[in-house]
Amino acid sequence: MSNPAQTLALIGAPTDIGAGSRGASMGPEALRVAGLQAALENHGLDVIDRGNLHGPANPWQPPSGGYRHLPEVVAWNQAVFAAVLSELQAGHLPVLLGGDHCLGLGSIAAVARHCHDTGKTLRVLWLDAHADFNTSGLTPSGNLHGMPVACLFGLGPEPLTALARLPDGRNALTPAQIRQIGIRSVDAGEKRLVREQGLEVYDMRFIDEVGMRETMQRALAGMDDATHLHVSFDVDFLDPELAPGVDTTVPGGPTYREAQLCMEMIADSGRLASLDIVELNPALDVRNKTARLAVDLVESLFGKSTLMRERPGR
């Protein structure tokens, strides 16, 4: 880490409001049971668990106007936005414990606001099997956990795009600020939109062809001391053979060593300043296997390594 004395703040968001299956609401507790706080403290980090945010229950209704549970998704993202921004303003590193990935909107919107207010340059690494760049016109499900990146680009329902809008009227994200890694499931219409918007996507074919090392070198290129690096880690980024405890498994994800290298190279950058861990569904897991793996990988994000290594360029 660039600042080993920095305090990490764990923020639970126990909801599956944006997902197509129930169970991600239990994700924060599964990560706690897997020993996340103790694991990070064992690496000399100061960790505060803020407990869980509160929001509306999941009404489990069909889509209305193209979106499922829009008012409830807005409420949860407003709570996440306020909590993450508060921790950033206090000088802490927020770690959002989801919950489904619709919450990435509130988290990244808060980080974008903080970068706007402090003059930092935002870089987002979106580790996921899915691009999450759908709109209501492209997906029949209406599930908002498939739309957060589009909403951060200003493409989506006004209550969510407004939350992500910066004080100067710009959208929270632009194509230059985000790198998507591990993608292997994109809807047909979503593919066209991703191409039109110019997103930088390192899908699994790219990783297969050039390797994780080259992929991460490209994804991390161009950062400097003014960069705020945010990692949004959807657990379905991992191959389901390793991580069965997710709602939307897609075969062919990164291996254990590829995932570890990804996390270790992020740690080597020294720029990590905020983190989401989302879409963990203990109801679909095997003896909390996926949560324990997520904790293992997050340890690597914060500097766990086999040997003492010099950071590149240091």
N, C-alpha and C positions, 0 to 999 in steps of 0.2 A: 504494500500500500504506500501511496505517496505520503501519507501522514499516519504513522502507526498509532498515534495517541488519539485519533479520531474515535468518537463514540458511535457505535451502531445502534440504531433504534428499530426493533422488531415491531411491525404493525400488522395485526391480524385483520383480515377482511373475510369473514366466514359466510360466503354466499355463492350460490350457483345460479344466480339470477339471469346471467347471460348465456348459460349453457343449454345443451339439448338433453342432458341427463342430470339427475340429482346426484350429489355426493361431494362435489368440490368444496362445498361449505365446510366440510370436515378437514380440509387441507391444512389450515393453520395448526390445528391441534395435532395432526399427524406429524408435522415437522417438529413440533415441540416434543412429542413423545420420542421421536427419533434423535433427540438430543442436540438440536441446532444451537441453542444458546451455549451449552457447555462446550460443544465442539469448537465454537468460535472463541470462547474465553480461554480454551486450552492453547490457543495460538497467541495469547497475550492481548487480546482485544477487549475493549470495554463495551459490554453489551447490555442494553436496557430493553426489557420486554414491555411494551406499552399496552399489552393486552389486545382485546378485539374491539374493532369499530362496531357500531350498531347501525342497522338499516332495516328496510322493510323485508318482510318474509317473502318467499317465492310463491306467487299465487298460482303458478303452473297453468297458465292460460295460453290459448293459441295466439298467433300474431294479430295485431290490430294496427291497421295502416301500414303494414309491411314490417313491423317490429314487434318482437315479443318482450313484454314487461318493460317498455320504455320508461315509464315514470319511476319504476323501482331501480332500473339501471342508472338513471340520472341521479337518484338519491344516493346510491352507493358510491358512485364516482365523485359526487360532491364531497362525501365524507372522506374518501381516499385523497382527493385533491387537498383538502384542508389539512389533513394529518401529515401528508408527505411534505407539503410546503412548510408547515410549522417546524418539522425536524430539520429541514434544509436551512431555514432561517436561524435555527439554534446552532448551526454548525455541525449537525449530526449527519451520519450516512443512513438514510432510511432504507429498510429492507421490508418490502411489502410481502406478506404471507397470504396468498390467495387460497381459495377463491378462484373464479374463472377469469379468463384473459380479457373480458370486457373491462376489468379494473385497470388494465394497462393504460387506458385512456386517461383516467383521473391521475394516475401516478406520473405518466410522462407529461401531461399538461402542467402538473405542478413543477416538475423539473424544468420544463421549458420556460415557465414563468420565472423561476429562480434564476435561470441563465440570462433571461432578458433583464432582470433587475440588477444582476451583478456583473454583466458584461462578459459572461462565459460563453464559450462555443459548445453547443450541444452535439454529442455523438451518441446515437442509440444503436445497440446491437440487439436485434430481435431474433432470439434463438427459438425456433418453432418448426413444426412440420408443416404449418399453414402460413400463408401470407397475411391472413386476417384483413384483407383489403376488399371485402365484399360490400355491397350496398343492398338496400331492400329490393331494388330492381333486378339484382343478379342472383340472389339466393332465395329459394322458396321457404326456407325454415324460419327466417326472421330472427334467428338467434344472434344476439349482439356480440357474443364472444368471437364471431367471425368478422367483425367490422371495426375494431378499435383503430387500426392504422389508417383506414380510410377516413374515419371521423377526425383523427388528428391532422389529416390533410385538408379538412374542411368539407369532406364528402359524406354527408349523413344527416340525421335529424338535427334540427336547429338547437334543441336543448343540449345535445352533446357537443356539437361543433362550437357552440357558444362557450361552453366550459373550457374548450381547448384553445380558444382564441386569445391571443396576447393583447396587452393593453393598446398597442399601436394598430390593432386590427389584423395583424398577420396570423396565419394558422400556426399551431404549435410546431408542426414538422414540415420540412421540405425534403425532396429526394436526396439532397446533399447531406442530410443529417442522419440518415438511417441506413443500416446494412442488415439485410435479412439472411440468416444462416441456417442451413439444414432443411430448407423448404422442399417438400415432395408431394404436396397435395394442394392444388389450386383449381378452383372451378373455371369452366370455360370462359365465361364472361369476365371473371376476375382476372384471368390471364391478360386479356386485352387491356383492362384498366391499369394493371401493373405496368404493362409496356407503355401505355400512353403517358403515365405519370413519371416514367423514367426511374423507377426504384432500382437500387443496386441489390440484386438477389444472388446469393451464392447457394444454389440448390444442391441436392445430393449428387446430381450428375457432375456438377462443377467440382465438388469435393472429391468424388471418385476419380476424376481426371487429373486434378492437380495436387490433391492431398490437403489435409487440414492445416498443415503448417503454412502453405502458400495462401490458402483461403484466409486465415487469420492475419497474416501479414498485410494482405490487401485491406481487410476490414478495419484494421487498426491504423492504417497509414494516415499520415497527415495530422496526427494529434500533437498537441504541445501543452505547455503549462497552463494555458487558458482553456483547455478542454475539460468539460464535464462529461464523463462517460457513464451512460446509463445502460444496464443490461436487463432486458426483459426475458426471463427464462421460463418458457413454457415447458413443462416436464415432458410433453409429447414430442419435443425435439429429439429425445432419445429413442433408440430402437425399442419397440415394445417387448422384445425378448428380455431386455434389461429392466424396462420400466413399464410393467403392465397396468399400473394404477393410474390410468388416465381415461378420460371419456372418449377421446377421438384418436385412437391408436392408428398409426400408419407404418407399415413395414418398411424396412430399409433405411432406418436412421443411423446416426453416428454410433460407432462401437464405443465401448467403455474407454479405451485409450484415446480415441479421437475426441471424445467429450472431455476427457481430462486435459488433453493438450490444448483444446479450445479455452478451457478455464485457466490453465496455467499461463497461457500467453496473454490473456486479459490481465491476470495478476501482474505479469512482468511489465505491462505498460505503465503501471503505477497510477492510472487515471480513474479507476473505478470509484464512482461517487454516489451511486444509488442503484437499487436492485429490486426487481420483482421476481418472485417464485410463485408460479400460478399453475392451475389446472391439475393439481394433485388430487386424485379421487380415491381415498382409502377404501371406499366400498368396492372398488374394482381391483384392489391391490392384494398381494399375497404376503401376509405377516409383516406389513409395513415396509416391504422390500424397496418400493419406489421412493418412499420418504427417506429411508436410510441412504439410498444412492444419491438423492438430491442433496442431503446434508454433506455427504462425502465430496460432491462436486463443488458445493458452495465453499467448503473449506479450501479447496484448491483456488477458488476465485480470490480468496483472501490470503494466499501465499503458502499453503501447504505444498511441500515438494519433497521428493526423495532425498535430494542433496541440497546443500547451500549453493545457490547459483547467483552469478552476477546478472543483473538485468541488462538487456541489450542497450548499448549506447550509454551505459552508466559508468 
